[in-house]
Amino acid sequence: MNNFEYSRATDVADAVRQIAADPAAKFIAGGTNLIDLMKYDVERPARLIDITRLPLKSVEETRDGGVRIGALVPNSDLAYHPLIEQRYPLLSSAILAGASAQLRNMASTGGNLLQRTRCFYFYDVATPCNKREPGSGCAAINGINRINAILGTSEACIATHPSDMCVALAALEAKVHVMGPSGERSIAFEDFHRLPGDTPHLDNNLGPNEVVTAIELPAEGYAANYSYLKIRDRLSYAFALVSVAAALKLDGGRIKEARLALGGVAHKPWRNRDAEAALRGEAPGRAAFEKAAAALLAGAKGYSHNSFKIGLARRAIIRTLTQAANATPQIQSVKKIR
């Protein structure tokens, strides 16, 4: 690990001033991803700016009936918060599917959004990686790529986004509030993370001198018919091979509204509105769910070791939609798939 300086921000404006004054600095809150990256020599910040004392730890209702979540709310606190459990159980379930209890106690909500994407070669500084060194090449494309992406890939990168929480936030159409030198702005969640294209070193559209301050959820939480299903190599403390967030609104035996997002398959949480449109007006059942799965996976491309993800994702989508329609969501404390 490289040597670094340390400072503490006193408020949000001070945090913005400090990061703007030192382009080689990084914010640190829970540190559950950044410290690992520093140990592997992937990240080498000259300074760590501690933001853990900032007043961003509340969960509050908004005027329009939604909920605003401070960026420093620990993942565990958010998962078990009464407002989230009751009105946004899809988000609670997704958080509880991720990492371990110890990590969830430390990880911040804002930090969860900013996790670097997963790839064996990104973490191995002895190998080429366009995310670490733009233009150096992608070792994963012709290497060990079992965990890598099948959607939204490019010739420059096939890494995957690791978050479970973000898959649910994508399905719920959250907004991300940020503060920078030019003031406050909000970013639609689907626009926050990026596909790799020819700039895979850029994981998101956060400005270089901006800090995440909050996440806002809309009033509709799909609390009746939802499920989050995570398929992984082992039953605990493992990243998703494929995960699915499904939320339905049913009316008169038909699907009035649908939300679908995938994790573990792309450089960002994967959502395709055509797949959701395919479900509207349909009776919930296998035929409709297979049609939605085909739309959601349109254009999927497997590589030498991960082609199995395409079939796995199709089955997982159908299973998760079935759980949501039946109001029998996957219980994260019971690892057996329902």
N, C-alpha and C positions, 0 to 999 in steps of 0.2 A: 504494500500500500504506500502511495506517495505521501510526502509531508504536505500538510495543508494548514491554513489559518482558520480561525473560528471566530464568528461574531454572532450576536443575537439581535434580532429585529425587535423593536419596541412596539411597533404597530404596522399596519398594512402599508401605509405610505413610506415608512422607514425601510420596510422589506423591498419595496420597489426601488427606492433610492440606492440601496446597497447593491442590488443585483445589476442595476444600470451602470453603476460605477466600476463593476468588476465582471467583465464578460466571462471570465474563467471560473466564476463562483457557481455554486449550486445551492438551492434551498434544501434543508433537511427537516423532516418532521419525525415520523416513525423510523425512517431509514431502512425499512425491511427489504427494499430493492437496491437502493443506492449503495449501502454499505457492502452488500455482496458484489456489486459491480466494481467498487473500489478495491476490494480484496483480490478480484480477478484481474485487476489492472485495466479493465475496460473503460472505467471512468477515472479521470485524474483531475478533480477540481482543485484549484489553487486555494479556494476558501469555501467553507461551509457556513451558510447563513441559517441559523437556528430560528425557525418560525413557530416553535411549539407554544410560545407565550401569547400568540396573537388571539384576539377574541373571535375565533371562528369555530366554536365548539357547540353551537346550539342547533336544535332542530325545532323549527317554528312553522306554524301555519301561515300561508300567504292570504292576501285579501281575496283572491279569486278561488280559494278553496284548495290550493295545492300545498306543498310543503317545501320549505327552504332548508337545506342541510349544510351546515358549516363545513368548510374544507378540512378542518382538523378534528372532526368527530371520528373517534376510533371505529373501525369496522364492527367490532363486537357491540359497542354501544348502539350503533345504527341498526344492526340486525335485530336487537332486542328492544328497540324503542317502541313504546305502545302505538304511536302514530304509524310507524312503518309496519309493524306486525299486523295491525288491523286493516290499514288502508292500502298498503303496498306489500303484501306478503310475498309476491314474486321477487322483490328486491331482497327481502329478508332471507328467503330461501337461497338465493344465489350467493349471498355473502357467506352463509353458513356452509355452503358447498366448497368454499375456497380455503386453501392453506390449512393452518392448524389454529387451535384456540389461542395459543401463545402469540402467533403472528397477527391474528385478527385483533388481539388486544392492543398491539402496537401500531398496526397499519392505519394510516389516516385515509379518510374518504378521498381527499384531493390527491394524495399519493397513489392511491389505487388507480386513478385515471392515468397517472403519468408513468406507470410501469413500462420499462423497455420491453420490446417484443422478445419472444422466446425462439432460440435456435442454438443448437450445440456450438456452431461455429462462431456465433456472435460472442459467446463466452470464452472462446479459445483464441487468445491473442496471437497464437502461433500460426493461425490459418487466415486465408483471405476472407474478408467480410466487408461488403459495401456499406453496411450500417456503421461499422467502426471506422473504416477508411474508404470513403467514396472513391470508386474507380478501381479498387483492388480486386474485385471479382466476388462471386458468390460460390463458396465451397459446398453449400448445401444442395444445390441443384443436381450435381452429380455425386453427392456424398451420401451420408447417412441422414435421410430426410423423413424418417417415420413420423416425427412430431410436426412436420412443417405444413404449410398452407396448401389448400386445393382450390381456393377461390381468390380472385383479385390479385394474383401473383404477377410478377414481371420478370424479365430476364436479369434484373438486378437483385431480386430478393424474394424469398419464399418463407420468411419468418412469420410467426403467428403471434397475435395478441394474447397475453396470458390471463387476463382478468375474468373472473366470474361475475363480479358486481357490474362491470361495464356491459355485459350482455343483457342483463335485466334493465339497466338504464337506457340502453338503445331501444329495447322493446317498449319501454314506458315513455319514450320521447322526452327525456329530460333536457334541461338546459344547463350549460356550464357558465358560471359567472366568474369573470376574471378582472383583475386590476393591473394597470400598467401606467407608464409615464403619461399617456394620453387620457387617462381616466378609466372608467368602468365600461365593460361591454359584456354581452352574453353571446354564447355560441350554441347553436342547436347541437345536440349530442351527436347526431349523425354526421355533422361537419367537424367535430372536434378531432377525431383520429383520422389518419391518412392511410391510403393504400400506398404501396412502395413506389410504383412508377419508376422513374429514374432518379428519385431522391429518397432512397430507403432510410437514410440517416435521420430523416425527419419523421418522427412517430405521430406528431399531432400538429395542430394549427395554433398552438399557444405561441404568442410572441416571445422573443428572446428575453425581454425585460418584464414579463407579466407573471403574476402569481394567481393561482386558482383560489377564489374566496368562498364559493358556494356552488352547490348543485340544486337546481329547482325541479321539482316534480309537478306535473299537471294534476288537476283535481281527480281525473279518472285513474284509478289504480288497479282495475280489473281484479278486485279482491275475491270474486266469487268463482271464476273459472280461469285458473292459471296453473302452470307447473314449470319447474326448472329441473331439467334432467342433465346430469353430467356423467359422461362415459370416460373412464380413465383406466390406466393400467393397474392401479391398486386402489383400495377403497378409501384411503385417507392420505392427505398431504401429497397430492399429485395434481399436476396440471391436466386440463381436459384434452383428450384426443378429439372429442366432439362434445359440445354442450348445446342445449336448446332452451331458450326462454319462449314460452307460449302463453298468450293471454287472449281470451275470447269474451265477447259479449253476446249472449244468446237471447233470442226473442221469438217466442212462438215456435220453438223447435227448429229455428234457423240461426245461422251465424250472422249477427248484425255487424259486428266489428271484430277484426283479428289483428294481432300483433305477433310477429315471429322474429327472432334473432338467433344467430348461431355464434358459438365461441369455439376456439381451437382450430379454426379452419381458414383464417385470413389474418391479414396484418391489422385488422380492426374488427370490432364486433360486426357481424355480417347481417345485413337486413336488405330485403328485396320487396318493395311494395307490390310488385306484380303477384308475388306469392300470397300476400295478404288479401289483395283484391280477388284472387281466385277463390277465396273462402267465403266472401260476402254473399249472403243470400242462399248459401248451400246448407243442406242438412248435415250436421256433424256426423262423420262416419269415415270409414277407410277410403272410399272412393275420392271424397273431397280432400282428405289429408294426403293421399298419394299425389294428387294433382298439385297441391301446394308445395309438397316436398320437391317435385320435379321442377317447379318454377324457382324455388329457393336455391336449388343446386344447379341451375342452368349455367353452363360454362365451366363447371368444375373440371379441374385437370389434376390427375394424380401424377406422382413422380415414382421413382423406382421402388421406394419403400412405403409410400403412403397412399397408394390407390385404394386400399381397403377403406379409407375414410369416407369415400363417396357413398358406398353402400351402407356403412355404419351411420353416416349422417342421415340418409334417407329413412332408415329404420328408426333412428332416434327422434326424428321430426314427427313421424307417424305416432310413435308411442307417446311423445310429450303432448301432442294435440289431443290424443285420446284421453290422457290423464286430465287435461284442462277441461275438455268437454264433459267429462264425467264428474268433475269437481272432486277428483281424487289426486291431488298434487303429490309429487314425489316428496317424501319426508326425508330430510337430510340426516336425521339421527338414525334412520334405518336405511342401510346401504343397499338392501335388496331392491331391485327395480320393481315398481308396482305394476 
